[in-house]
Amino acid sequence: MRITVIHNPTSGFDQYSKDALLNEVRDQDYEPVYQVSKADNLASVLKNPGGFVLVAGGDGTIGKVAKYLAGRDIPVALFPLGTANNVAKTLAAFGHDGQQIPRRALLHQTKACDVGHATGTWGEQMFLEAVGCGALADLVAAMASGQKKERSSSTREDEIRYAFEILRDIVHSYRACAYRVTLDGEDHTGRYLFVEAMNIRSIGPNIELATEADPGDGLLDVVFLAEDDRELLADYIECRLQGKTATLKATIRRAKHITITPADELKAHIDDELVSLGASASLEVRVQPGELKFLVQKIGTSRAGV
């Protein structure tokens, strides 16, 4: 069976080589067509990808590939190599079993996944993970601006810890913003530190916001954190910095159609991309059910060496 392999060889900290990856693919009797994820010709490569697409990289690589496969009924297999791997962590609850090349006998075991669409003054953009405004959008901006440690001396845990340190600084001084929010027409106006429409369970440096989110239920989990809940977020951050398991007990509502209108101009993020949201300019978010299909079969044997 011919398959397409989309690989980000610099993703995360594993730095998995092309040869090592393709050797594992061929061990399962697949005929791989290899493509680096940062190439300009992904659209043409994915026009006829074969039996399925294997994405070897992080959340950003998965999101990039998803834009070309949404609505096409082509299975996607994940070989997570990123720092956070939020998409793979969510799919683990539905059978995804880590860095495994799927066996041919189990290719029928799939999980339907919804895709979100965010519309604003900049146009329309698809997302797989989450859309949000407020403190977490500022975290995305801070990380994108170069506030990172040198990876030559970092581990995955170091990188995640550093992101939480930045978030702690943001939350300490962040001013809650007034938002007009509607969920399927129901008003949820208030002052919030952030509003996040989640398609998966965690975002950023594994910030677990919607622990029960099902990316295939046709709904987005909308997470609100009010000014009165600032200490809850601060405590959650401190627990994570200490290496402890923690749950952020924020308000969560589920909806298909969300409109978020801030009183002030601020940043919003669409997955890991930033957009500017003007004062009183609305961000409209909708979910399109089942537009992607992920292979999630449990293989049962772990791969050594990572």
Residue pairs with C-beta under 8 A, 6 or more apart in sequence:
1 29
1 30
1 31
1 50
1 51
1 104
2 30
2 31
2 32
2 33
2 50
2 51
3 25
3 30
3 31
3 32
3 33
3 49
3 50
3 51
3 52
3 53
3 54
4 32
4 33
4 35
4 45
4 46
4 49
4 50
4 52
4 53
4 54
5 21
5 22
5 25
5 32
5 33
5 34
5 35
5 53
5 54
5 56
6 35
6 36
6 37
6 42
6 45
6 46
6 53
6 54
6 55
6 56
6 57
6 61
6 65
7 16
7 18
7 21
7 34
7 35
7 36
7 37
7 56
7 57
8 36
8 37
8 38
8 56
8 57
8 58
8 60
8 61
8 81
9 15
9 16
9 17
9 18
9 36
11 37
11 56
11 57
11 58
11 61
11 81
11 82
12 57
12 58
12 81
12 82
12 83
12 85
12 156
13 83
13 151
13 154
13 155
13 156
13 159
14 81
14 306
16 56
16 79
16 81
16 306
18 34
21 56
21 79
22 32
22 34
24 101
24 303
25 32
25 54
25 101
26 32
27 101
28 101
28 102
28 103
28 104
29 104
30 51
30 101
30 104
31 50
32 54
33 45
33 49
33 50
35 41
35 42
35 45
37 55
37 57
37 61
37 64
37 65
39 45
42 64
42 65
42 68
43 68
46 53
46 65
46 68
46 69
49 69
49 74
51 75
51 107
52 74
52 75
52 76
52 77
52 102
52 107
52 295
53 65
53 69
53 74
53 75
53 76
53 77
54 76
54 77
54 78
54 79
54 101
55 61
55 62
55 65
55 76
55 77
55 78
55 79
56 79
56 81
57 79
57 80
57 81
57 82
58 80
58 81
58 82
58 83
58 84
58 85
59 82
59 84
59 85
59 86
59 87
59 128
59 129
59 271
59 272
60 82
60 271
60 272
61 82
62 76
62 78
62 87
62 128
63 127
63 128
63 129
63 271
63 272
65 76
66 76
66 115
66 126
66 128
66 292
67 126
69 76
69 292
70 115
70 126
70 288
70 291
70 292
71 288
71 291
73 293
74 293
75 107
75 110
75 293
75 294
75 295
76 292
76 293
76 294
76 295
77 101
77 102
77 294
77 295
78 87
78 88
78 91
78 96
78 294
78 295
79 99
79 100
79 101
80 87
80 88
80 98
80 99
81 99
83 156
83 159
83 160
83 205
84 160
84 202
84 203
84 204
84 205
84 206
86 129
86 200
86 201
86 202
86 203
86 204
86 206
87 128
87 129
87 200
88 96
88 98
89 201
89 202
89 206
90 200
90 201
90 202
90 213
90 215
91 111
91 113
91 215
91 294
91 296
92 98
93 201
94 111
94 214
94 216
94 296
95 109
95 111
95 296
95 297
95 298
96 111
96 294
96 295
96 296
97 296
97 297
97 298
97 299
97 300
98 302
98 303
99 303
99 306
100 299
100 301
100 303
102 295
102 297
102 299
103 297
103 299
106 295
106 297
106 299
107 295
107 297
109 295
109 296
109 297
110 293
110 294
110 295
110 296
111 215
111 216
111 293
111 294
111 295
111 296
112 216
112 289
112 290
112 292
112 293
113 128
113 199
113 215
113 216
113 290
113 291
113 292
113 293
113 294
114 199
114 215
114 216
114 217
114 218
114 219
114 220
114 287
114 288
114 289
114 290
114 291
114 292
115 126
115 127
115 128
115 199
115 287
115 288
115 291
115 292
116 126
116 127
116 128
116 130
116 131
116 197
116 199
116 220
116 285
116 286
116 287
116 288
117 124
117 125
117 126
117 127
117 285
117 286
117 287
117 288
118 124
118 125
118 126
118 127
118 131
118 270
118 283
118 284
118 285
119 125
119 283
119 284
119 285
119 286
120 268
120 275
120 277
120 281
120 282
120 283
120 284
121 277
121 278
121 281
122 275
122 276
125 270
125 273
125 275
127 199
127 270
127 271
128 199
128 200
128 271
128 292
129 198
129 199
129 200
129 203
129 271
129 272
130 196
130 197
130 198
130 199
130 200
130 203
130 209
130 269
130 271
131 196
131 197
131 268
131 269
131 270
131 271
131 283
131 285
132 194
132 195
132 196
132 197
132 203
132 223
132 268
132 269
133 177
133 179
133 194
133 195
133 260
133 262
133 266
133 267
133 268
133 269
133 277
133 283
134 174
134 177
134 192
134 193
134 194
134 195
134 196
134 225
134 266
135 167
135 170
135 171
135 174
135 193
135 194
135 225
135 233
136 167
136 194
136 196
136 203
136 204
136 207
136 269
137 194
137 266
137 267
137 268
137 269
137 274
138 170
138 174
138 267
139 163
139 166
139 167
139 170
139 204
140 204
140 267
140 269
140 272
140 274
141 267
141 269
141 274
142 166
142 170
143 163
143 166
144 272
144 274
147 166
148 159
148 162
149 158
149 159
149 162
151 159
154 162
159 205
160 205
160 206
161 241
163 204
163 205
164 205
164 237
164 240
164 241
165 241
167 204
167 205
167 207
167 237
168 234
168 237
168 238
168 241
171 193
171 230
171 233
171 234
171 237
172 234
174 193
176 191
176 192
176 193
176 226
176 227
176 230
177 191
177 192
177 262
177 263
177 264
177 266
178 189
178 190
178 191
178 262
178 263
178 264
179 189
179 190
179 191
179 192
179 195
179 260
179 261
179 262
179 263
180 187
180 189
180 259
180 260
180 261
180 263
181 187
181 188
181 189
181 190
181 195
181 222
181 224
181 258
181 259
181 260
181 261
182 188
182 258
182 259
183 222
183 253
183 254
183 255
183 257
183 258
184 255
184 256
184 257
185 257
186 255
188 222
188 224
188 253
190 224
190 226
191 226
191 227
192 224
192 225
192 226
192 227
193 225
193 226
193 227
193 229
193 230
193 233
194 223
194 224
194 225
195 222
195 223
195 224
195 260
196 203
196 209
196 222
196 223
197 220
197 221
197 222
197 223
197 258
197 260
197 285
198 209
198 210
198 213
198 220
198 221
198 222
198 223
199 213
199 215
199 220
199 221
199 287
200 210
200 213
200 215
201 208
201 209
201 210
201 211
201 212
201 213
202 208
202 209
202 210
203 209
207 248
208 247
208 248
209 221
209 223
209 248
209 250
209 252
210 221
210 223
210 252
211 247
212 221
213 221
216 289
216 290
218 256
218 287
218 289
218 290
219 254
219 255
219 256
219 287
220 254
220 255
220 256
220 258
220 285
220 287
221 252
221 253
221 254
222 252
222 253
222 254
222 255
222 258
223 250
223 251
223 252
224 250
224 251
224 252
224 253
225 232
225 233
225 248
225 250
225 251
226 251
229 250
229 251
232 248
232 249
232 250
233 248
233 250
235 246
236 246
236 247
236 248
239 245
239 246
240 246
256 286
256 287
257 284
257 285
257 286
257 287
258 284
258 285
258 286
259 282
259 283
259 284
259 285
260 268
260 282
260 283
260 285
261 280
261 281
261 282
261 283
262 277
262 279
262 280
262 281
263 279
263 280
264 279
265 276
265 277
265 278
265 279
266 276
266 277
267 274
267 275
267 276
267 277
268 274
268 275
268 276
268 277
268 283
269 275
277 283
